[in-house]
Amino acid sequence: MATQRGIPSSALRVLEEALGMGSTAAGDTAEAVAAEGAYYLEQVTITEASEDDYEYEEIPDDNYSIPEGEEDLAKAVQMVQEQATDTQILEQKTVLSSKHAVPEAIEDFLCNFLIKMGMTRTLDCFQSEWYELIQKGVTELRGGGHVPDVYTQNMLLENENKILKKDLKHYKQAADKAREDLLKTQKERDFHRMHHKRTVQEKDKLINDLKGLKLHYASYEPTIRVLYEKHHALLKQKMLTSLERDRAVGQISGLQETLKHMEIGHTFHAPEIRVVPNCEKENAPEGPTQKGLHEAREQSKRKTKMKVSTKDSEFPTDMQPNPNLCLCKENICPAKFDYKLNNIFRLHELPVSCIATHPHKDILVSCGEDRVWKVVGLPKGNVLLTGLGHTDWLSDCCFHPSGNKLATSSGDTTVKLWDLSKGNCILTFEGHTHAVWSCTWHSCGDFVASSSLDTTSKIWDVNSERCRCTLYGHTDSVNSIEFFPYSNILLTGSADKSLSAWDARTGKCEQSLYGHMHSINDATFTPRGHMIASCDACGVTKLWDFRKLLPIVSIDVGPSPGNEVNFDSSGQVLAQASGNGVIHLLDLKSGQIHKLMGHESEAHTVVFSHDGETLFSGDSDGTIRTWS
């Protein structure tokens, strides 16, 4: 405790008693003196709740927790918001005024206090008496002293306490609203979860129904095909019957005219309907019917002469025997399966689409999607000739039986013939409306057949340079076409999952084979011609007996698609180029499957050399791999 003495005025002492404190000096040795005696200054500690009687409401802890593992995101967001709120509260912590701040004078403090409390009459009395004393000189302004900092701090703390109460109320309302939103969100989540499960169940049910419908439709497809063929056969019979009817009507009208002439009295001999020698036919009288027939024959002869003048080729009737029959019988060497990667030729900038070997020389031709075909010498792989002319990717190529010409098909809807001695294009066939997938030569060398995305196949006459026939019947893209060895029969494979055998002379579909469940990518004959191999888009390869037109065996090496199949010269080994880069070799005797691994990407084509010692495969990276 410290005592200080001074002689202040009586008015100042009254104010000091009203404030509950003694007068203190602002300097180093200020004195406080009262008339009645000495006063003592005592240090008082004001607690935080001394002037605050507000009863705070304790916020109940509902312990509302979200199940762990379900709402991690909401929990994390709530924690971040709480941390941000705590940080704001800490930042808003009240900073006490510095000792060097200018304090508020006592008279100003009392005036402000009275104004705040609304005590206007007391304020008027105080001001009149206070300023009267100042004018009389009884008291001085500087000697009046200042209000201690603790009162100012109490007022600031009280204001801050009110602000915090408002914030607390706001936060409680926000927490209640957030709790309601959380409950609403959880209910919506549960609803959407149930709706999702129901939707998944309905989707699975629809998928099963679709699978059942597909199987049901596939079972009806062969029957529809047979009925369609019967319908066409009946239409042809109807046409033939109508022709015979017209012929009979003509004969009847001729007989009626003869009877009329006989009744009139003209001498006229009725023709006898019998088989007579040529000399008797020339001397026999002709009726109107015979004259009409004779004129029709003359017109047909004229049309035939006109056709001959256009240099139309004739399909050979007496085909030479297949020389591969004797070769297969003489070939007693066992089949080869131990092929190993020997060399890699980089020939194209884009994927290789086809490889064809020359019928007599050690060269091959490769076609690519870069619109270029190249003639490559073996075994070094040097490029001998390059062909340019197509405006889109090349899909297939085939050597002329003599080996001096090449046919190529392209995505530009054309088929081109090339002279390999000069390397230039000698003929272009145009007629398809979409990309041409495949082409093949007839063994006589006068016809080229092509298959297209427009669901048709065409037979082109090389001599007359025109389309001789268009084959209609497939309902989807025709992906493969090939002539039966030394025959007029064509084999086509289509995306409608069927194989068809056609008579090239008439353009009629003689037989269709069904069994694939996916699009057929390629089909080919054995060198002897007694068997067919086909592969589809799911890697299933099927062997068919061409004489009985029945399936023999089905080999599934999927799910990667089978892009091309080819037999070796002996007909004992079947090679398949697969979409996963594997070359599958099937031993037709034992049924074993051997795999050749070496492609880095998709294998598009595969072909054997004529002696069967080497195998060539084309990759989608523009390279050709040789296996020996």
GICOR-V238842 format. One line per field, one symbol per residue. ss: DSSP state (2 for helix, 1 for strand, 0 for the rest). psi: psi as a letter, one per 30 degrees, with the letter a starting at -180 (. if undefined). burial: b if it has 9 or more other ideal C-beta (glycine too) atoms within 8 Angstrom, else e. Layout:
ss=???
psi=???
burial=???
This chain:
ss=0111000002222222222000000000000000000011100000000000000000000000000000022222222222222222222000000000000012222222222220022222222222222222000002220100222222222222222222222222222222222222222222222222222222222222222222222222222222222222222222222222222222222222222222220000000000000222222000022222222222222222222220000000000000222222220000000000111111000001111110000011111100011111100000111111000001111110000011111100011111100001111111000001111110000011111100001111100001111110000001111110000011111100011111100001111111000001111110000011111100011111100001111111000001111110000011111100011111100000111110000011111100000011111000111110
psi=kkkkklilleeeeeeeeefhllklkfaehkkjklefaklkkkkkjjlegegjgkjkkkkkjfhjkkkkfeheeeeeeeeeeeeeeeeeeeegkkkkklffkjlkleeeeeeeeeeefgieeeeeeeeeeefeeeefgellefffalklfeeeeeeeeeeeeeeeeeeeeeeeeeeeeeeeeeeeeeeeeeeeeeeeeeeeeeeeeeeeeeeeeeeeeeffeeeeeeeeeeeeeeeeeeeeeeeeeeeeeeeeeeeeeeeeeeeegkjkkkkkilklleeeeefklkaeeeeeeeeeeeeeeeeeeeeefghklkkkejklljffeeeeefjfkllkfhkkkelkkjflflkkfkkkkkfflillkkklgggkkkkkkkgfgkkekkkkekglkkellkkkefgflkkkllfgglkkkkjfffglkfkkkkfkfakkellkklffgfkkklklfggllkkkjeefhlkekkjkekgakjfkkkkkkhlgkkkkklfgglkkkkjfefgkjekkkkfkflkkelklllefgfkkkklafggkkkkkjfefhkkelkkjgafkkjekkkllffgfkkkkklfggkjkkkjfefglkkkjkfkfakkelkkllefgfkkkkklfgglkkkk.
burial=eeebebebeebbbebbeeeeebbbbeeeebebebeeeebebeeeeeeeeeeeeeeeeeeeeeeeebeeeeeeebbeebeeeeeebeeeeeeeeeeeeeeeeebebbeebbbbebbeeeeeeebeebbebbeebbeeeebeeeebbebbbebbbbebbbebbeeebeeeeebbeeeeebbeebeebbeeeeeeeeeeeeeeeeeeeeeeeeeeeeeeeeeebeeebeeebeeeeeeeeeeeeeeeeeeeebbebbbebbeebbeeeeeeeebeeeeeeeeeeeebeebbbbbbebeeeeeeeeeeeeeeeeebbebeeebeebebbebbeeeeeebeeebebeeebebbeebbbbbbbbeeeebbbbbbbbbbbbbbbbeebebeebbeebeebbbbbbbbbebebbbbbbbebbbbbbbbeebebeeebeebebbbbbbbbbbbbebbbbbbbebbbbbbbbebeebbebbeebebbbbbbbbbbbbbbbbbbbbebbbbbbbbeebebeebbbebebbbbbbbbbbbbebbbbbbbbbbbbbbbbeebebeebbebbebbbbbbbbbbbbebbbbbbbebbbbbbbbeeeebbebeebeebbbbbbbbeebebbbbbbbebbbbbbe
